Amino acid sequence: MTTWFKIADSLAEIPFQPNQLCIVDVGNKKVTLGLHNGSLFAFAHKCPHASGIMADGFIDATGNIVCPIHRYKFNMQTGRNTTGEGYYLKTYTAEQREDGVYIGIEEKGFFSFLH
């Protein structure tokens, strides 16, 4: 089950840094947002390898998020590690709707497979 959180009325309200990344509080989580070629992406606050703050990294020319510590790269849409280290970056659904910008957080419990 996905719970949707409205984080802004528009993209213009989101405080992106010059690197087109920022951190927002969504529910009880910190989530990194990335803006690349007009598309919005949402993913984990920290790198799964060494806990680097992803918003302190950068988006490369091919649209991967690059961790600031060891330069591991991840696909912002799928979370797949693209530099071969085998890590996975948690991703969330980000949507721009007529009434605002939303992030979907999947609720996973013991019986989530029943839904």
Biopython code that builds the backbone (N, CA, C, O; Angstrom):
import numpy as np
from Bio.PDB.StructureBuilder import StructureBuilder

atoms = [
    (1, "MET", "N", (0.848, -1.176, 0.000)),
    (1, "MET", "CA", (0.000, 0.000, 0.000)),
    (1, "MET", "C", (0.896, 1.242, 0.000)),
    (1, "MET", "O", (1.856, 1.317, 0.766)),
    (2, "THR", "N", (0.588, 2.190, -0.838)),
    (2, "THR", "CA", (1.379, 3.420, -0.946)),
    (2, "THR", "C", (0.641, 4.566, -0.269)),
    (2, "THR", "O", (-0.548, 4.776, -0.510)),
    (3, "THR", "N", (1.343, 5.300, 0.572)),
    (3, "THR", "CA", (0.813, 6.510, 1.182)),
    (3, "THR", "C", (1.442, 7.691, 0.457)),
    (3, "THR", "O", (2.662, 7.763, 0.308)),
    (4, "TRP", "N", (0.594, 8.621, 0.005)),
    (4, "TRP", "CA", (1.075, 9.783, -0.744)),
    (4, "TRP", "C", (1.187, 10.988, 0.164)),
    (4, "TRP", "O", (0.294, 11.255, 0.968)),
    (5, "PHE", "N", (2.283, 11.713, 0.037)),
    (5, "PHE", "CA", (2.539, 12.912, 0.820)),
    (5, "PHE", "C", (2.731, 14.083, -0.127)),
    (5, "PHE", "O", (3.565, 14.033, -1.031)),
    (6, "LYS", "N", (1.959, 15.130, 0.084)),
    (6, "LYS", "CA", (2.140, 16.352, -0.702)),
    (6, "LYS", "C", (3.292, 17.123, -0.083)),
    (6, "LYS", "O", (3.268, 17.435, 1.107)),
    (7, "ILE", "N", (4.306, 17.432, -0.893)),
    (7, "ILE", "CA", (5.478, 18.118, -0.356)),
    (7, "ILE", "C", (5.560, 19.584, -0.799)),
    (7, "ILE", "O", (6.311, 20.366, -0.214)),
    (8, "ALA", "N", (4.797, 19.957, -1.824)),
    (8, "ALA", "CA", (4.819, 21.345, -2.315)),
    (8, "ALA", "C", (3.639, 21.555, -3.250)),
    (8, "ALA", "O", (3.079, 20.606, -3.799)),
    (9, "ASP", "N", (3.274, 22.819, -3.419)),
    (9, "ASP", "CA", (2.213, 23.147, -4.372)),
    (9, "ASP", "C", (2.718, 23.107, -5.808)),
    (9, "ASP", "O", (1.944, 22.889, -6.740)),
    (10, "SER", "N", (4.038, 23.320, -5.984)),
    (10, "SER", "CA", (4.636, 23.289, -7.326)),
    (10, "SER", "C", (6.124, 22.984, -7.206)),
    (10, "SER", "O", (6.699, 23.072, -6.121)),
    (11, "LEU", "N", (6.736, 22.626, -8.321)),
    (11, "LEU", "CA", (8.184, 22.388, -8.338)),
    (11, "LEU", "C", (8.969, 23.636, -7.947)),
    (11, "LEU", "O", (10.041, 23.540, -7.350)),
    (12, "ALA", "N", (8.438, 24.795, -8.282)),
    (12, "ALA", "CA", (9.129, 26.050, -7.996)),
    (12, "ALA", "C", (9.310, 26.268, -6.493)),
    (12, "ALA", "O", (10.208, 27.008, -6.091)),
    (13, "GLU", "N", (8.488, 25.649, -5.661)),
    (13, "GLU", "CA", (8.585, 25.806, -4.205)),
    (13, "GLU", "C", (9.635, 24.899, -3.569)),
    (13, "GLU", "O", (9.986, 25.083, -2.403)),
    (14, "ILE", "N", (10.136, 23.932, -4.317)),
    (14, "ILE", "CA", (11.088, 22.981, -3.754)),
    (14, "ILE", "C", (12.482, 23.609, -3.754)),
    (14, "ILE", "O", (12.938, 24.106, -4.784)),
    (15, "PRO", "N", (13.161, 23.588, -2.606)),
    (15, "PRO", "CA", (14.451, 24.295, -2.480)),
    (15, "PRO", "C", (15.639, 23.528, -3.056)),
    (15, "PRO", "O", (16.537, 23.123, -2.318)),
    (16, "PHE", "N", (15.642, 23.331, -4.371)),
    (16, "PHE", "CA", (16.765, 22.636, -4.996)),
    (16, "PHE", "C", (18.043, 23.453, -4.870)),
    (16, "PHE", "O", (18.031, 24.676, -5.009)),
    (17, "GLN", "N", (19.143, 22.759, -4.606)),
    (17, "GLN", "CA", (20.472, 23.368, -4.588)),
    (17, "GLN", "C", (20.908, 23.545, -6.041)),
    (17, "GLN", "O", (20.237, 23.037, -6.940)),
    (18, "PRO", "N", (22.008, 24.248, -6.298)),
    (18, "PRO", "CA", (22.495, 24.389, -7.681)),
    (18, "PRO", "C", (22.750, 23.056, -8.383)),
    (18, "PRO", "O", (22.704, 22.993, -9.611)),
    (19, "ASN", "N", (23.021, 21.977, -7.616)),
    (19, "ASN", "CA", (23.240, 20.659, -8.219)),
    (19, "ASN", "C", (21.940, 19.929, -8.540)),
    (19, "ASN", "O", (21.959, 18.757, -8.914)),
    (20, "GLN", "N", (20.804, 20.626, -8.393)),
    (20, "GLN", "CA", (19.468, 20.088, -8.685)),
    (20, "GLN", "C", (19.060, 18.960, -7.738)),
    (20, "GLN", "O", (18.276, 18.086, -8.106)),
    (21, "LEU", "N", (19.598, 18.987, -6.516)),
    (21, "LEU", "CA", (19.270, 18.007, -5.480)),
    (21, "LEU", "C", (18.834, 18.745, -4.221)),
    (21, "LEU", "O", (19.242, 19.884, -3.990)),
    (22, "CYS", "N", (18.007, 18.095, -3.411)),
    (22, "CYS", "CA", (17.646, 18.639, -2.109)),
    (22, "CYS", "C", (17.111, 17.513, -1.235)),
    (22, "CYS", "O", (16.809, 16.421, -1.715)),
    (23, "ILE", "N", (17.000, 17.802, 0.051)),
    (23, "ILE", "CA", (16.463, 16.845, 1.011)),
    (23, "ILE", "C", (15.133, 17.382, 1.510)),
    (23, "ILE", "O", (15.018, 18.563, 1.840)),
    (24, "VAL", "N", (14.123, 16.514, 1.565)),
    (24, "VAL", "CA", (12.822, 16.881, 2.108)),
    (24, "VAL", "C", (12.414, 15.840, 3.145)),
    (24, "VAL", "O", (12.827, 14.682, 3.083)),
    (25, "ASP", "N", (11.600, 16.274, 4.092)),
    (25, "ASP", "CA", (11.017, 15.358, 5.061)),
    (25, "ASP", "C", (9.689, 14.879, 4.506)),
    (25, "ASP", "O", (8.812, 15.678, 4.177)),
    (26, "VAL", "N", (9.553, 13.567, 4.409)),
    (26, "VAL", "CA", (8.333, 12.958, 3.869)),
    (26, "VAL", "C", (7.865, 11.925, 4.890)),
    (26, "VAL", "O", (8.502, 10.888, 5.075)),
    (27, "GLY", "N", (6.747, 12.220, 5.548)),
    (27, "GLY", "CA", (6.313, 11.327, 6.610)),
    (27, "GLY", "C", (7.367, 11.328, 7.694)),
    (27, "GLY", "O", (7.707, 12.381, 8.233)),
    (28, "ASN", "N", (7.885, 10.164, 8.017)),
    (28, "ASN", "CA", (8.940, 10.064, 9.035)),
    (28, "ASN", "C", (10.298, 9.748, 8.413)),
    (28, "ASN", "O", (11.172, 9.194, 9.080)),
    (29, "LYS", "N", (10.479, 10.098, 7.136)),
    (29, "LYS", "CA", (11.728, 9.812, 6.423)),
    (29, "LYS", "C", (12.334, 11.083, 5.839)),
    (29, "LYS", "O", (11.630, 12.044, 5.527)),
    (30, "LYS", "N", (13.641, 11.064, 5.700)),
    (30, "LYS", "CA", (14.333, 12.073, 4.903)),
    (30, "LYS", "C", (14.509, 11.457, 3.521)),
    (30, "LYS", "O", (14.975, 10.325, 3.390)),
    (31, "VAL", "N", (14.135, 12.208, 2.499)),
    (31, "VAL", "CA", (14.195, 11.734, 1.119)),
    (31, "VAL", "C", (14.958, 12.761, 0.295)),
    (31, "VAL", "O", (14.790, 13.967, 0.478)),
    (32, "THR", "N", (15.795, 12.275, -0.613)),
    (32, "THR", "CA", (16.494, 13.160, -1.541)),
    (32, "THR", "C", (15.654, 13.290, -2.799)),
    (32, "THR", "O", (15.136, 12.300, -3.317)),
    (33, "LEU", "N", (15.522, 14.514, -3.285)),
    (33, "LEU", "CA", (14.861, 14.766, -4.566)),
    (33, "LEU", "C", (15.916, 15.185, -5.568)),
    (33, "LEU", "O", (16.850, 15.916, -5.239)),
    (34, "GLY", "N", (15.757, 14.712, -6.800)),
    (34, "GLY", "CA", (16.627, 15.103, -7.896)),
    (34, "GLY", "C", (15.788, 15.570, -9.070)),
    (34, "GLY", "O", (14.753, 14.976, -9.370)),
    (35, "LEU", "N", (16.218, 16.612, -9.724)),
    (35, "LEU", "CA", (15.528, 17.131, -10.902)),
    (35, "LEU", "C", (16.494, 17.042, -12.074)),
    (35, "LEU", "O", (17.566, 17.646, -12.061)),
    (36, "HIS", "N", (16.095, 16.273, -13.095)),
    (36, "HIS", "CA", (16.961, 16.089, -14.253)),
    (36, "HIS", "C", (16.122, 16.125, -15.519)),
    (36, "HIS", "O", (15.196, 15.330, -15.675)),
    (37, "ASN", "N", (16.441, 17.043, -16.423)),
    (37, "ASN", "CA", (15.723, 17.216, -17.691)),
    (37, "ASN", "C", (14.216, 17.325, -17.478)),
    (37, "ASN", "O", (13.432, 16.759, -18.240)),
    (38, "GLY", "N", (13.820, 18.052, -16.444)),
    (38, "GLY", "CA", (12.411, 18.286, -16.170)),
    (38, "GLY", "C", (11.692, 17.166, -15.439)),
    (38, "GLY", "O", (10.512, 17.299, -15.117)),
    (39, "SER", "N", (12.381, 16.064, -15.171)),
    (39, "SER", "CA", (11.773, 14.945, -14.455)),
    (39, "SER", "C", (12.211, 14.968, -12.998)),
    (39, "SER", "O", (13.360, 15.276, -12.680)),
    (40, "LEU", "N", (11.271, 14.636, -12.122)),
    (40, "LEU", "CA", (11.530, 14.614, -10.688)),
    (40, "LEU", "C", (11.738, 13.181, -10.225)),
    (40, "LEU", "O", (11.000, 12.278, -10.617)),
    (41, "PHE", "N", (12.751, 12.982, -9.389)),
    (41, "PHE", "CA", (13.068, 11.660, -8.851)),
    (41, "PHE", "C", (13.179, 11.763, -7.338)),
    (41, "PHE", "O", (13.573, 12.801, -6.806)),
    (42, "ALA", "N", (12.830, 10.686, -6.648)),
    (42, "ALA", "CA", (12.929, 10.639, -5.186)),
    (42, "ALA", "C", (13.639, 9.356, -4.792)),
    (42, "ALA", "O", (13.335, 8.280, -5.306)),
    (43, "PHE", "N", (14.588, 9.484, -3.874)),
    (43, "PHE", "CA", (15.366, 8.314, -3.470)),
    (43, "PHE", "C", (15.944, 8.536, -2.082)),
    (43, "PHE", "O", (15.758, 9.592, -1.478)),
    (44, "ALA", "N", (16.646, 7.527, -1.588)),
    (44, "ALA", "CA", (17.167, 7.534, -0.221)),
    (44, "ALA", "C", (18.036, 8.748, 0.076)),
    (44, "ALA", "O", (18.691, 9.304, -0.805)),
    (45, "HIS", "N", (18.020, 9.134, 1.328)),
    (45, "HIS", "CA", (18.793, 10.255, 1.844)),
    (45, "HIS", "C", (20.291, 9.938, 1.867)),
    (45, "HIS", "O", (21.120, 10.824, 1.658)),
    (46, "LYS", "N", (20.638, 8.655, 2.126)),
    (46, "LYS", "CA", (22.044, 8.260, 2.263)),
    (46, "LYS", "C", (22.390, 7.131, 1.294)),
    (46, "LYS", "O", (21.542, 6.311, 0.942)),
    (47, "CYS", "N", (23.628, 7.110, 0.882)),
    (47, "CYS", "CA", (24.145, 6.048, 0.019)),
    (47, "CYS", "C", (24.145, 4.725, 0.794)),
    (47, "CYS", "O", (24.497, 4.703, 1.974)),
    (48, "PRO", "N", (23.756, 3.626, 0.142)),
    (48, "PRO", "CA", (23.741, 2.334, 0.828)),
    (48, "PRO", "C", (25.139, 1.779, 1.120)),
    (48, "PRO", "O", (25.273, 0.827, 1.889)),
    (49, "HIS", "N", (26.164, 2.353, 0.527)),
    (49, "HIS", "CA", (27.522, 1.845, 0.740)),
    (49, "HIS", "C", (28.157, 2.423, 2.010)),
    (49, "HIS", "O", (28.475, 1.678, 2.937)),
    (50, "ALA", "N", (28.340, 3.736, 2.053)),
    (50, "ALA", "CA", (29.057, 4.341, 3.179)),
    (50, "ALA", "C", (28.279, 5.507, 3.800)),
    (50, "ALA", "O", (28.859, 6.343, 4.493)),
    (51, "SER", "N", (26.979, 5.560, 3.551)),
    (51, "SER", "CA", (26.078, 6.567, 4.137)),
    (51, "SER", "C", (26.391, 8.004, 3.737)),
    (51, "SER", "O", (26.109, 8.932, 4.495)),
    (52, "GLY", "N", (26.968, 8.195, 2.558)),
    (52, "GLY", "CA", (27.162, 9.552, 2.049)),
    (52, "GLY", "C", (25.816, 10.221, 1.829)),
    (52, "GLY", "O", (24.860, 9.569, 1.408)),
    (53, "ILE", "N", (25.731, 11.511, 2.108)),
    (53, "ILE", "CA", (24.496, 12.265, 1.907)),
    (53, "ILE", "C", (24.329, 12.494, 0.398)),
    (53, "ILE", "O", (25.100, 13.233, -0.215)),
    (54, "MET", "N", (23.327, 11.860, -0.180)),
    (54, "MET", "CA", (23.168, 11.885, -1.640)),
    (54, "MET", "C", (22.962, 13.300, -2.186)),
    (54, "MET", "O", (23.380, 13.594, -3.306)),
    (55, "ALA", "N", (22.326, 14.176, -1.411)),
    (55, "ALA", "CA", (22.102, 15.548, -1.875)),
    (55, "ALA", "C", (23.401, 16.345, -1.969)),
    (55, "ALA", "O", (23.428, 17.417, -2.572)),
    (56, "ASP", "N", (24.475, 15.826, -1.378)),
    (56, "ASP", "CA", (25.784, 16.480, -1.497)),
    (56, "ASP", "C", (26.552, 15.990, -2.719)),
    (56, "ASP", "O", (27.652, 16.470, -2.995)),
    (57, "GLY", "N", (25.982, 15.040, -3.450)),
    (57, "GLY", "CA", (26.601, 14.518, -4.661)),
    (57, "GLY", "C", (26.214, 15.360, -5.860)),
    (57, "GLY", "O", (26.024, 16.571, -5.753)),
    (58, "PHE", "N", (26.100, 14.698, -7.008)),
    (58, "PHE", "CA", (25.700, 15.415, -8.220)),
    (58, "PHE", "C", (25.029, 14.450, -9.182)),
    (58, "PHE", "O", (25.124, 13.231, -9.032)),
    (59, "ILE", "N", (24.350, 15.014, -10.170)),
    (59, "ILE", "CA", (23.719, 14.237, -11.231)),
    (59, "ILE", "C", (24.651, 14.305, -12.432)),
    (59, "ILE", "O", (24.989, 15.391, -12.902)),
    (60, "ASP", "N", (25.069, 13.135, -12.930)),
    (60, "ASP", "CA", (26.001, 13.136, -14.066)),
    (60, "ASP", "C", (25.262, 13.384, -15.380)),
    (60, "ASP", "O", (24.037, 13.511, -15.394)),
    (61, "ALA", "N", (25.998, 13.452, -16.467)),
    (61, "ALA", "CA", (25.430, 13.775, -17.779)),
    (61, "ALA", "C", (24.408, 12.754, -18.255)),
    (61, "ALA", "O", (23.532, 13.082, -19.055)),
    (62, "THR", "N", (24.511, 11.517, -17.772)),
    (62, "THR", "CA", (23.560, 10.482, -18.201)),
    (62, "THR", "C", (22.371, 10.356, -17.257)),
    (62, "THR", "O", (21.511, 9.498, -17.459)),
    (63, "GLY", "N", (22.310, 11.209, -16.219)),
    (63, "GLY", "CA", (21.162, 11.209, -15.318)),
    (63, "GLY", "C", (21.290, 10.297, -14.114)),
    (63, "GLY", "O", (20.291, 10.000, -13.460)),
    (64, "ASN", "N", (22.494, 9.848, -13.807)),
    (64, "ASN", "CA", (22.718, 9.047, -12.604)),
    (64, "ASN", "C", (23.048, 9.959, -11.429)),
    (64, "ASN", "O", (23.689, 10.996, -11.599)),
    (65, "ILE", "N", (22.608, 9.567, -10.238)),
    (65, "ILE", "CA", (23.006, 10.270, -9.026)),
    (65, "ILE", "C", (24.345, 9.689, -8.589)),
    (65, "ILE", "O", (24.521, 8.471, -8.553)),
    (66, "VAL", "N", (25.286, 10.569, -8.258)),
    (66, "VAL", "CA", (26.645, 10.156, -7.899)),
    (66, "VAL", "C", (26.887, 10.488, -6.426)),
    (66, "VAL", "O", (26.748, 11.638, -6.008)),
    (67, "CYS", "N", (27.247, 9.480, -5.653)),
    (67, "CYS", "CA", (27.529, 9.664, -4.230)),
    (67, "CYS", "C", (28.777, 10.537, -4.063)),
    (67, "CYS", "O", (29.754, 10.372, -4.793)),
    (68, "PRO", "N", (28.741, 11.467, -3.097)),
    (68, "PRO", "CA", (29.891, 12.354, -2.926)),
    (68, "PRO", "C", (31.120, 11.694, -2.301)),
    (68, "PRO", "O", (32.215, 12.249, -2.391)),
    (69, "ILE", "N", (30.975, 10.542, -1.678)),
    (69, "ILE", "CA", (32.114, 9.942, -0.977)),
    (69, "ILE", "C", (32.986, 9.104, -1.915)),
    (69, "ILE", "O", (34.173, 9.390, -2.071)),
    (70, "HIS", "N", (32.415, 8.080, -2.537)),
    (70, "HIS", "CA", (33.206, 7.174, -3.378)),
    (70, "HIS", "C", (32.824, 7.222, -4.858)),
    (70, "HIS", "O", (33.338, 6.444, -5.662)),
    (71, "ARG", "N", (31.932, 8.129, -5.208)),
    (71, "ARG", "CA", (31.509, 8.309, -6.603)),
    (71, "ARG", "C", (30.744, 7.111, -7.180)),
    (71, "ARG", "O", (30.722, 6.914, -8.395)),
    (72, "TYR", "N", (30.123, 6.319, -6.315)),
    (72, "TYR", "CA", (29.257, 5.246, -6.816)),
    (72, "TYR", "C", (28.059, 5.912, -7.491)),
    (72, "TYR", "O", (27.549, 6.924, -7.012)),
    (73, "LYS", "N", (27.621, 5.335, -8.601)),
    (73, "LYS", "CA", (26.526, 5.914, -9.379)),
    (73, "LYS", "C", (25.297, 5.010, -9.311)),
    (73, "LYS", "O", (25.394, 3.783, -9.300)),
    (74, "PHE", "N", (24.136, 5.670, -9.265)),
    (74, "PHE", "CA", (22.868, 4.951, -9.199)),
    (74, "PHE", "C", (21.870, 5.567, -10.170)),
    (74, "PHE", "O", (21.830, 6.786, -10.343)),
    (75, "ASN", "N", (21.063, 4.718, -10.801)),
    (75, "ASN", "CA", (19.968, 5.178, -11.634)),
    (75, "ASN", "C", (18.919, 5.781, -10.705)),
    (75, "ASN", "O", (18.472, 5.113, -9.773)),
    (76, "MET", "N", (18.520, 7.025, -10.938)),
    (76, "MET", "CA", (17.583, 7.698, -10.036)),
    (76, "MET", "C", (16.176, 7.117, -10.103)),
    (76, "MET", "O", (15.406, 7.266, -9.154)),
    (77, "GLN", "N", (15.830, 6.467, -11.193)),
    (77, "GLN", "CA", (14.489, 5.910, -11.328)),
    (77, "GLN", "C", (14.388, 4.518, -10.719)),
    (77, "GLN", "O", (13.400, 4.207, -10.054)),
    (78, "THR", "N", (15.387, 3.684, -10.935)),
    (78, "THR", "CA", (15.311, 2.292, -10.486)),
    (78, "THR", "C", (16.124, 2.008, -9.223)),
    (78, "THR", "O", (15.876, 1.018, -8.535)),
    (79, "GLY", "N", (17.088, 2.865, -8.918)),
    (79, "GLY", "CA", (17.972, 2.638, -7.780)),
    (79, "GLY", "C", (19.127, 1.702, -8.077)),
    (79, "GLY", "O", (19.976, 1.455, -7.220)),
    (80, "ARG", "N", (19.157, 1.181, -9.296)),
    (80, "ARG", "CA", (20.204, 0.221, -9.673)),
    (80, "ARG", "C", (21.568, 0.884, -9.709)),
    (80, "ARG", "O", (21.730, 1.971, -10.264)),
    (81, "ASN", "N", (22.538, 0.225, -9.115)),
    (81, "ASN", "CA", (23.926, 0.697, -9.119)),
    (81, "ASN", "C", (24.475, 0.522, -10.534)),
    (81, "ASN", "O", (24.451, -0.585, -11.071)),
    (82, "THR", "N", (24.967, 1.598, -11.142)),
    (82, "THR", "CA", (25.412, 1.535, -12.538)),
    (82, "THR", "C", (26.921, 1.441, -12.692)),
    (82, "THR", "O", (27.427, 1.377, -13.812)),
    (83, "THR", "N", (27.653, 1.433, -11.568)),
    (83, "THR", "CA", (29.106, 1.336, -11.646)),
    (83, "THR", "C", (29.625, -0.028, -11.194)),
    (83, "THR", "O", (30.833, -0.220, -11.051)),
    (84, "GLY", "N", (28.715, -0.968, -10.971)),
    (84, "GLY", "CA", (29.096, -2.356, -10.770)),
    (84, "GLY", "C", (29.414, -2.822, -9.370)),
    (84, "GLY", "O", (29.879, -3.948, -9.196)),
    (85, "GLU", "N", (29.180, -1.994, -8.356)),
    (85, "GLU", "CA", (29.508, -2.421, -6.997)),
    (85, "GLU", "C", (28.444, -3.317, -6.372)),
    (85, "GLU", "O", (28.706, -3.975, -5.365)),
    (86, "GLY", "N", (27.244, -3.352, -6.961)),
    (86, "GLY", "CA", (26.204, -4.260, -6.489)),
    (86, "GLY", "C", (25.262, -3.702, -5.442)),
    (86, "GLY", "O", (24.443, -4.446, -4.902)),
    (87, "TYR", "N", (25.348, -2.430, -5.141)),
    (87, "TYR", "CA", (24.451, -1.822, -4.158)),
    (87, "TYR", "C", (23.153, -1.400, -4.819)),
    (87, "TYR", "O", (23.067, -1.316, -6.044)),
    (88, "TYR", "N", (22.141, -1.134, -3.998)),
    (88, "TYR", "CA", (20.842, -0.698, -4.485)),
    (88, "TYR", "C", (20.399, 0.508, -3.668)),
    (88, "TYR", "O", (20.393, 0.459, -2.439)),
    (89, "LEU", "N", (20.031, 1.584, -4.341)),
    (89, "LEU", "CA", (19.558, 2.803, -3.696)),
    (89, "LEU", "C", (18.028, 2.765, -3.649)),
    (89, "LEU", "O", (17.381, 2.629, -4.687)),
    (90, "LYS", "N", (17.458, 2.883, -2.472)),
    (90, "LYS", "CA", (16.000, 2.873, -2.324)),
    (90, "LYS", "C", (15.409, 4.048, -3.087)),
    (90, "LYS", "O", (15.885, 5.177, -2.961)),
    (91, "THR", "N", (14.372, 3.787, -3.879)),
    (91, "THR", "CA", (13.695, 4.835, -4.636)),
    (91, "THR", "C", (12.244, 4.940, -4.194)),
    (91, "THR", "O", (11.680, 4.002, -3.630)),
    (92, "TYR", "N", (11.658, 6.090, -4.458)),
    (92, "TYR", "CA", (10.258, 6.354, -4.148)),
    (92, "TYR", "C", (9.607, 6.942, -5.394)),
    (92, "TYR", "O", (10.290, 7.469, -6.272)),
    (93, "THR", "N", (8.300, 6.851, -5.461)),
    (93, "THR", "CA", (7.577, 7.423, -6.588)),
    (93, "THR", "C", (7.379, 8.915, -6.360)),
    (93, "THR", "O", (6.921, 9.330, -5.296)),
    (94, "ALA", "N", (7.720, 9.712, -7.351)),
    (94, "ALA", "CA", (7.524, 11.166, -7.295)),
    (94, "ALA", "C", (6.583, 11.549, -8.429)),
    (94, "ALA", "O", (6.769, 11.134, -9.573)),
    (95, "GLU", "N", (5.570, 12.345, -8.099)),
    (95, "GLU", "CA", (4.597, 12.761, -9.115)),
    (95, "GLU", "C", (4.333, 14.253, -9.039)),
    (95, "GLU", "O", (4.159, 14.823, -7.962)),
    (96, "GLN", "N", (4.307, 14.869, -10.214)),
    (96, "GLN", "CA", (3.849, 16.244, -10.333)),
    (96, "GLN", "C", (2.397, 16.164, -10.783)),
    (96, "GLN", "O", (2.104, 15.662, -11.868)),
    (97, "ARG", "N", (1.489, 16.661, -9.946)),
    (97, "ARG", "CA", (0.063, 16.643, -10.260)),
    (97, "ARG", "C", (-0.425, 18.080, -10.401)),
    (97, "ARG", "O", (0.303, 19.028, -10.108)),
    (98, "GLU", "N", (-1.665, 18.227, -10.854)),
    (98, "GLU", "CA", (-2.224, 19.569, -11.029)),
    (98, "GLU", "C", (-2.219, 20.367, -9.735)),
    (98, "GLU", "O", (-2.024, 21.582, -9.749)),
    (99, "ASP", "N", (-2.437, 19.675, -8.604)),
    (99, "ASP", "CA", (-2.545, 20.386, -7.324)),
    (99, "ASP", "C", (-1.259, 20.350, -6.501)),
    (99, "ASP", "O", (-1.257, 20.806, -5.358)),
    (100, "GLY", "N", (-0.163, 19.818, -7.053)),
    (100, "GLY", "CA", (1.080, 19.839, -6.301)),
    (100, "GLY", "C", (2.035, 18.711, -6.630)),
    (100, "GLY", "O", (1.850, 17.965, -7.591)),
    (101, "VAL", "N", (3.066, 18.610, -5.798)),
    (101, "VAL", "CA", (4.110, 17.601, -5.958)),
    (101, "VAL", "C", (3.957, 16.591, -4.823)),
    (101, "VAL", "O", (3.856, 16.962, -3.653)),
    (102, "TYR", "N", (3.942, 15.307, -5.188)),
    (102, "TYR", "CA", (3.705, 14.236, -4.223)),
    (102, "TYR", "C", (4.817, 13.195, -4.269)),
    (102, "TYR", "O", (5.417, 12.935, -5.312)),
    (103, "ILE", "N", (5.072, 12.607, -3.095)),
    (103, "ILE", "CA", (5.992, 11.479, -2.974)),
    (103, "ILE", "C", (5.210, 10.318, -2.391)),
    (103, "ILE", "O", (4.501, 10.475, -1.397)),
    (104, "GLY", "N", (5.339, 9.153, -3.009)),
    (104, "GLY", "CA", (4.664, 7.952, -2.528)),
    (104, "GLY", "C", (5.626, 7.077, -1.741)),
    (104, "GLY", "O", (6.690, 6.700, -2.232)),
    (105, "ILE", "N", (5.233, 6.762, -0.513)),
    (105, "ILE", "CA", (6.029, 5.884, 0.351)),
    (105, "ILE", "C", (5.252, 4.588, 0.517)),
    (105, "ILE", "O", (4.114, 4.581, 0.986)),
    (106, "GLU", "N", (5.887, 3.500, 0.125)),
    (106, "GLU", "CA", (5.246, 2.196, 0.219)),
    (106, "GLU", "C", (5.330, 1.696, 1.655)),
    (106, "GLU", "O", (6.410, 1.607, 2.239)),
    (107, "GLU", "N", (4.168, 1.373, 2.208)),
    (107, "GLU", "CA", (4.107, 0.832, 3.565)),
    (107, "GLU", "C", (4.273, -0.672, 3.472)),
    (107, "GLU", "O", (3.492, -1.353, 2.807)),
    (108, "LYS", "N", (5.292, -1.186, 4.140)),
    (108, "LYS", "CA", (5.539, -2.620, 4.093)),
    (108, "LYS", "C", (5.440, -3.167, 5.502)),
    (108, "LYS", "O", (6.201, -2.783, 6.391)),
    (109, "GLY", "N", (4.509, -4.054, 5.690)),
    (109, "GLY", "CA", (4.364, -4.733, 6.966)),
    (109, "GLY", "C", (4.484, -6.222, 6.765)),
    (109, "GLY", "O", (4.714, -6.691, 5.651)),
    (110, "PHE", "N", (4.330, -6.960, 7.834)),
    (110, "PHE", "CA", (4.469, -8.403, 7.772)),
    (110, "PHE", "C", (3.471, -9.028, 6.804)),
    (110, "PHE", "O", (3.803, -9.995, 6.118)),
    (111, "PHE", "N", (2.230, -8.483, 6.738)),
    (111, "PHE", "CA", (1.203, -9.062, 5.883)),
    (111, "PHE", "C", (1.010, -8.275, 4.592)),
    (111, "PHE", "O", (-0.043, -8.387, 3.965)),
    (112, "SER", "N", (2.000, -7.478, 4.175)),
    (112, "SER", "CA", (1.857, -6.652, 2.982)),
    (112, "SER", "C", (1.639, -7.467, 1.720)),
    (112, "SER", "O", (1.088, -6.960, 0.743)),
    (113, "PHE", "N", (2.068, -8.732, 1.728)),
    (113, "PHE", "CA", (1.892, -9.572, 0.549)),
    (113, "PHE", "C", (0.417, -9.887, 0.297)),
    (113, "PHE", "O", (0.076, -10.367, -0.784)),
    (114, "LEU", "N", (-0.461, -9.631, 1.259)),
    (114, "LEU", "CA", (-1.883, -9.916, 1.096)),
    (114, "LEU", "C", (-2.607, -8.833, 0.304)),
    (114, "LEU", "O", (-3.726, -9.057, -0.157)),
    (115, "HIS", "N", (-1.997, -7.679, 0.140)),
    (115, "HIS", "CA", (-2.660, -6.552, -0.541)),
    (115, "HIS", "C", (-2.524, -6.660, -2.034)),
    (115, "HIS", "O", (-3.019, -5.800, -2.763)),
]
sb = StructureBuilder()
sb.init_structure("model")
sb.init_model(0)
sb.init_chain("A")
sb.init_seg("    ")
for serial, (resi, resn, name, xyz) in enumerate(atoms, 1):
    if name == "N":
        sb.init_residue(resn, " ", resi, " ")
    sb.init_atom(name, np.array(xyz, "f"), 0.0, 1.0, " ", f" {name:<3s}", serial, name[0])
structure = sb.get_structure()
